Amino acid sequence: MYKTWPRWLPRVLWIRRRCPCCKCLQFNPAEMQSFDDLFSMFALRPVRCKFCSRRYYWFSMRVAI
């Protein structure tokens, strides 16, 4: 699925919090980038896979204010 995903679109992990590339279940919070403030308005939080270091977003329970 992600092989043809445009690089400018964020990769969102919807329901299953598993890396689609390496199937890892462990993530770390990712470094903040300039456009992450916009995504935080929609309760998206950046995370990075511990194994393959790919960056994803997933929905947070809390919205940043």
N, CA, C and O atoms as a GROMACS GRO file, in nm:
protein
  260
    1MET      N    1   0.082  -0.120   0.000
    1MET     CA    2   0.000   0.000   0.000
    1MET      C    3   0.085   0.125   0.000
    1MET      O    4   0.055   0.219  -0.073
    2TYR      N    5   0.192   0.129   0.079
    2TYR     CA    6   0.270   0.250   0.090
    2TYR      C    7   0.377   0.262  -0.017
    2TYR      O    8   0.448   0.363  -0.020
    3LYS      N    9   0.391   0.165  -0.105
    3LYS     CA   10   0.493   0.174  -0.209
    3LYS      C   11   0.461   0.283  -0.310
    3LYS      O   12   0.552   0.339  -0.370
    4THR      N   13   0.335   0.314  -0.331
    4THR     CA   14   0.295   0.418  -0.424
    4THR      C   15   0.239   0.541  -0.352
    4THR      O   16   0.182   0.630  -0.416
    5TRP      N   17   0.256   0.547  -0.222
    5TRP     CA   18   0.204   0.660  -0.143
    5TRP      C   19   0.288   0.784  -0.172
    5TRP      O   20   0.410   0.778  -0.165
    6PRO      N   21   0.225   0.898  -0.205
    6PRO     CA   22   0.302   1.021  -0.231
    6PRO      C   23   0.382   1.064  -0.108
    6PRO      O   24   0.331   1.058   0.004
    7ARG      N   25   0.504   1.108  -0.130
    7ARG     CA   26   0.592   1.146  -0.019
    7ARG      C   27   0.541   1.268   0.056
    7ARG      O   28   0.572   1.284   0.175
    8TRP      N   29   0.464   1.355  -0.008
    8TRP     CA   30   0.419   1.477   0.057
    8TRP      C   31   0.296   1.455   0.146
    8TRP      O   32   0.261   1.543   0.224
    9LEU      N   33   0.232   1.340   0.136
    9LEU     CA   34   0.118   1.309   0.221
    9LEU      C   35   0.164   1.234   0.346
    9LEU      O   36   0.248   1.145   0.336
   10PRO      N   37   0.110   1.271   0.462
   10PRO     CA   38   0.150   1.197   0.583
   10PRO      C   39   0.094   1.056   0.583
   10PRO      O   40  -0.017   1.032   0.535
   11ARG      N   41   0.170   0.965   0.638
   11ARG     CA   42   0.125   0.826   0.650
   11ARG      C   43   0.057   0.811   0.784
   11ARG      O   44   0.119   0.829   0.889
   12VAL      N   45  -0.070   0.777   0.782
   12VAL     CA   46  -0.150   0.767   0.904
   12VAL      C   47  -0.179   0.621   0.933
   12VAL      O   48  -0.225   0.546   0.847
   13LEU      N   49  -0.152   0.580   1.056
   13LEU     CA   50  -0.188   0.446   1.101
   13LEU      C   51  -0.326   0.458   1.164
   13LEU      O   52  -0.341   0.521   1.268
   14TRP      N   53  -0.426   0.400   1.102
   14TRP     CA   54  -0.564   0.422   1.142
   14TRP      C   55  -0.602   0.342   1.266
   14TRP      O   56  -0.615   0.398   1.374
   15ILE      N   57  -0.620   0.215   1.252
   15ILE     CA   58  -0.671   0.134   1.363
   15ILE      C   59  -0.559   0.049   1.422
   15ILE      O   60  -0.537   0.049   1.543
   16ARG      N   61  -0.490  -0.023   1.338
   16ARG     CA   62  -0.383  -0.111   1.385
   16ARG      C   63  -0.254  -0.031   1.398
   16ARG      O   64  -0.205   0.023   1.299
   17ARG      N   65  -0.201  -0.024   1.516
   17ARG     CA   66  -0.075   0.048   1.538
   17ARG      C   67   0.041  -0.048   1.515
   17ARG      O   68   0.110  -0.089   1.608
   18ARG      N   69   0.059  -0.081   1.390
   18ARG     CA   70   0.166  -0.172   1.347
   18ARG      C   71   0.227  -0.112   1.221
   18ARG      O   72   0.156  -0.067   1.131
   19CYS      N   73   0.358  -0.111   1.216
   19CYS     CA   74   0.427  -0.056   1.100
   19CYS      C   75   0.393  -0.140   0.976
   19CYS      O   76   0.415  -0.261   0.977
   20PRO      N   77   0.342  -0.079   0.870
   20PRO     CA   78   0.307  -0.155   0.750
   20PRO      C   79   0.430  -0.209   0.676
   20PRO      O   80   0.418  -0.303   0.598
   21CYS      N   81   0.544  -0.151   0.701
   21CYS     CA   82   0.665  -0.194   0.631
   21CYS      C   83   0.732  -0.313   0.698
   21CYS      O   84   0.761  -0.413   0.633
   22CYS      N   85   0.757  -0.303   0.831
   22CYS     CA   86   0.832  -0.409   0.899
   22CYS      C   87   0.748  -0.486   1.002
   22CYS      O   88   0.798  -0.580   1.064
   23LYS      N   89   0.622  -0.448   1.020
   23LYS     CA   90   0.527  -0.514   1.110
   23LYS      C   91   0.563  -0.498   1.258
   23LYS      O   92   0.513  -0.573   1.342
   24CYS      N   93   0.648  -0.403   1.291
   24CYS     CA   94   0.686  -0.377   1.429
   24CYS      C   95   0.569  -0.312   1.505
   24CYS      O   96   0.490  -0.238   1.447
   25LEU      N   97   0.560  -0.341   1.634
   25LEU     CA   98   0.453  -0.286   1.717
   25LEU      C   99   0.502  -0.176   1.810
   25LEU      O  100   0.422  -0.119   1.885
   26GLN      N  101   0.631  -0.144   1.806
   26GLN     CA  102   0.688  -0.047   1.898
   26GLN      C  103   0.720   0.082   1.825
   26GLN      O  104   0.783   0.082   1.719
   27PHE      N  105   0.677   0.194   1.886
   27PHE     CA  106   0.698   0.326   1.828
   27PHE      C  107   0.750   0.420   1.934
   27PHE      O  108   0.724   0.403   2.052
   28ASN      N  109   0.825   0.521   1.889
   28ASN     CA  110   0.871   0.630   1.974
   28ASN      C  111   0.807   0.759   1.924
   28ASN      O  112   0.771   0.768   1.807
   29PRO      N  113   0.791   0.858   2.011
   29PRO     CA  114   0.746   0.988   1.962
   29PRO      C  115   0.847   1.043   1.862
   29PRO      O  116   0.968   1.033   1.885
   30ALA      N  117   0.800   1.100   1.754
   30ALA     CA  118   0.888   1.153   1.650
   30ALA      C  119   0.917   1.300   1.678
   30ALA      O  120   0.844   1.367   1.753
   31GLU      N  121   1.023   1.349   1.617
   31GLU     CA  122   1.057   1.490   1.630
   31GLU      C  123   0.949   1.574   1.561
   31GLU      O  124   0.889   1.533   1.462
   32MET      N  125   0.927   1.692   1.614
   32MET     CA  126   0.824   1.780   1.558
   32MET      C  127   0.880   1.851   1.434
   32MET      O  128   0.996   1.891   1.432
   33GLN      N  129   0.796   1.865   1.333
   33GLN     CA  130   0.832   1.939   1.212
   33GLN      C  131   0.736   2.056   1.199
   33GLN      O  132   0.639   2.066   1.275
   34SER      N  133   0.761   2.143   1.104
   34SER     CA  134   0.684   2.267   1.094
   34SER      C  135   0.535   2.244   1.071
   34SER      O  136   0.453   2.320   1.124
   35PHE      N  137   0.497   2.144   0.995
   35PHE     CA  138   0.356   2.121   0.964
   35PHE      C  139   0.285   2.036   1.069
   35PHE      O  140   0.164   2.013   1.057
   36ASP      N  141   0.355   1.988   1.170
   36ASP     CA  142   0.293   1.905   1.274
   36ASP      C  143   0.194   1.983   1.360
   36ASP      O  144   0.102   1.924   1.418
   37ASP      N  145   0.211   2.114   1.370
   37ASP     CA  146   0.114   2.195   1.444
   37ASP      C  147  -0.023   2.190   1.377
   37ASP      O  148  -0.126   2.186   1.445
   38LEU      N  149  -0.024   2.190   1.246
   38LEU     CA  150  -0.150   2.180   1.172
   38LEU      C  151  -0.215   2.045   1.195
   38LEU      O  152  -0.336   2.037   1.216
   39PHE      N  153  -0.136   1.938   1.190
   39PHE     CA  154  -0.190   1.804   1.212
   39PHE      C  155  -0.237   1.783   1.355
   39PHE      O  156  -0.330   1.706   1.379
   40SER      N  157  -0.175   1.851   1.451
   40SER     CA  158  -0.217   1.836   1.590
   40SER      C  159  -0.356   1.893   1.613
   40SER      O  160  -0.424   1.854   1.708
   41MET      N  161  -0.401   1.985   1.529
   41MET     CA  162  -0.538   2.036   1.539
   41MET      C  163  -0.639   1.927   1.507
   41MET      O  164  -0.754   1.935   1.549
   42PHE      N  165  -0.597   1.825   1.433
   42PHE     CA  166  -0.683   1.713   1.397
   42PHE      C  167  -0.650   1.589   1.479
   42PHE      O  168  -0.687   1.477   1.442
   43ALA      N  169  -0.581   1.609   1.592
   43ALA     CA  170  -0.546   1.503   1.688
   43ALA      C  171  -0.451   1.400   1.630
   43ALA      O  172  -0.455   1.284   1.671
   44LEU      N  173  -0.367   1.439   1.536
   44LEU     CA  174  -0.266   1.349   1.479
   44LEU      C  175  -0.133   1.374   1.549
   44LEU      O  176  -0.090   1.489   1.562
   45ARG      N  177  -0.069   1.268   1.593
   45ARG     CA  178   0.058   1.277   1.664
   45ARG      C  179   0.165   1.203   1.585
   45ARG      O  180   0.142   1.090   1.542
   46PRO      N  181   0.284   1.264   1.565
   46PRO     CA  182   0.390   1.197   1.490
   46PRO      C  183   0.460   1.091   1.574
   46PRO      O  184   0.491   1.114   1.691
   47VAL      N  185   0.484   0.975   1.515
   47VAL     CA  186   0.556   0.866   1.581
   47VAL      C  187   0.656   0.808   1.481
   47VAL      O  188   0.641   0.824   1.360
   48ARG      N  189   0.757   0.740   1.534
   48ARG     CA  190   0.858   0.677   1.450
   48ARG      C  191   0.873   0.532   1.491
   48ARG      O  192   0.882   0.501   1.610
   49CYS      N  193   0.878   0.445   1.394
   49CYS     CA  194   0.895   0.302   1.419
   49CYS      C  195   1.033   0.277   1.480
   49CYS      O  196   1.132   0.333   1.433
   50LYS      N  197   1.040   0.196   1.583
   50LYS     CA  198   1.168   0.167   1.648
   50LYS      C  199   1.260   0.083   1.562
   50LYS      O  200   1.382   0.095   1.572
   51PHE      N  201   1.205  -0.001   1.477
   51PHE     CA  202   1.288  -0.092   1.399
   51PHE      C  203   1.336  -0.031   1.267
   51PHE      O  204   1.456  -0.032   1.239
   52CYS      N  205   1.245   0.021   1.186
   52CYS     CA  206   1.283   0.070   1.054
   52CYS      C  207   1.293   0.222   1.046
   52CYS      O  208   1.335   0.275   0.942
   53SER      N  209   1.257   0.294   1.152
   53SER     CA  210   1.268   0.441   1.162
   53SER      C  211   1.179   0.518   1.065
   53SER      O  212   1.206   0.635   1.038
   54ARG      N  213   1.076   0.456   1.014
   54ARG     CA  214   0.982   0.529   0.929
   54ARG      C  215   0.890   0.614   1.015
   54ARG      O  216   0.857   0.578   1.128
   55ARG      N  217   0.849   0.726   0.961
   55ARG     CA  218   0.768   0.823   1.036
   55ARG      C  219   0.622   0.808   0.996
   55ARG      O  220   0.589   0.800   0.878
   56TYR      N  221   0.535   0.803   1.097
   56TYR     CA  222   0.391   0.790   1.075
   56TYR      C  223   0.318   0.885   1.168
   56TYR      O  224   0.378   0.949   1.254
   57TYR      N  225   0.188   0.894   1.150
   57TYR     CA  226   0.100   0.967   1.240
   57TYR      C  227  -0.008   0.872   1.288
   57TYR      O  228  -0.050   0.782   1.216
   58TRP      N  229  -0.051   0.892   1.411
   58TRP     CA  230  -0.170   0.822   1.456
   58TRP      C  231  -0.252   0.915   1.540
   58TRP      O  232  -0.204   1.018   1.587
   59PHE      N  233  -0.377   0.879   1.559
   59PHE     CA  234  -0.470   0.965   1.631
   59PHE      C  235  -0.443   0.960   1.779
   59PHE      O  236  -0.426   0.853   1.838
   60SER      N  237  -0.438   1.076   1.838
   60SER     CA  238  -0.416   1.089   1.980
   60SER      C  239  -0.552   1.105   2.048
   60SER      O  240  -0.648   1.153   1.986
   61MET      N  241  -0.561   1.066   2.174
   61MET     CA  242  -0.686   1.083   2.247
   61MET      C  243  -0.707   1.230   2.288
   61MET      O  244  -0.820   1.273   2.309
   62ARG      N  245  -0.597   1.304   2.299
   62ARG     CA  246  -0.606   1.444   2.339
   62ARG      C  247  -0.569   1.534   2.223
   62ARG      O  248  -0.478   1.503   2.147
   63VAL      N  249  -0.640   1.644   2.209
   63VAL     CA  250  -0.611   1.742   2.103
   63VAL      C  251  -0.522   1.850   2.163
   63VAL      O  252  -0.551   1.903   2.271
   64ALA      N  253  -0.415   1.882   2.095
   64ALA     CA  254  -0.326   1.989   2.143
   64ALA      C  255  -0.394   2.124   2.124
   64ALA      O  256  -0.455   2.150   2.021
   65ILE      N  257  -0.383   2.208   2.224
   65ILE     CA  258  -0.446   2.341   2.219
   65ILE      C  259  -0.341   2.448   2.204
   65ILE      O  260  -0.374   2.566   2.198
   0.00000   0.00000   0.00000
